[in-house]
Amino acid sequence: MSTQPRGPVDSSRIPRYAGPATFARLPRLDEVGSADVAVVGVPFDSGVSYRPGARFGGNAIREASRLLRPYNPAQDASPFALAQVADAGDIAVNPFNINEAVETVEAAADELLAGGSRLMTLGGDHTIALPLLRSVAKKHGPVALLHFDAHLDTWDTYFGAEYTHGTPFRRAVEEGILDTEALSHVGTRGPLYGKQDLDDDAKMGFGIVTSADVYRRGADEVADQLRQRIGDRPLYISIDIDVLDPAHAPGTGTPEAGGMTSRELLEIIRGLSSCNLVSADVVEVAPAYDHAEITSVAASHTAYELTTIMSRQIAASRQG
């Protein structure tokens, strides 16, 4: 890899709608050899409990990301000049065997992390967070987790299955790969199976910031609370796009009324720029239910902010 990162295709010379849809029109990983941040897709949705279709989410996010630009004014940074960001393509997983798919994601993540990359993963359903966390924990030890989602995703099983999009964080706590002093759900809302769901979740160590809390207290105060909880621990951020209200993200599998706005989500993420973000994912984009790319545009900007944080931190670590 050259000392100067290779950035996106120049949209002043080649129209945004022309050419292959890599994330933000960045080079492929095989074109640059290695990357500081690898954007990787996982086209898998066999773990969903309601509407399928998130297997097409990664490519929908890539298509929507064509309009992203090289300079991020909100963070005063040019992320693709600070570090080499590249599109690593998709992890091809078995759609008929969840256990095998989980193993495949973990092995592929291991390989990318071993090459020195941080991961910006585009799902896929939320099942994939478990193998991603396993891989990150091998490198960093138990990690802090910020989980943006309408739902807790700490249930035990569905139809006897341990690995679904509603169970990844219970499994992660059981496996000891999360730092239970720094776990938070953000944006949760909607009906539950019973109060026991909240009791079980609290016993695992999770704090909860509901979507109503975000509305009442504001993004800045919420981000400050989250920063204090995380401290300087290695942090993984997992974002289910259904954390947004269906008005801002209709294209998802399990929508719930009363969610956050895309502006609130982006502002909270920007408020976490001082945290030690080691990898992240954006999941549950199901484009078949989307309109005018509303959901995939929100997801692409969310991934852009997360990528910017990682690129800034990589650049800072090299300077000092």
Disulfide bonds with the S-S distance in Angstrom:
none
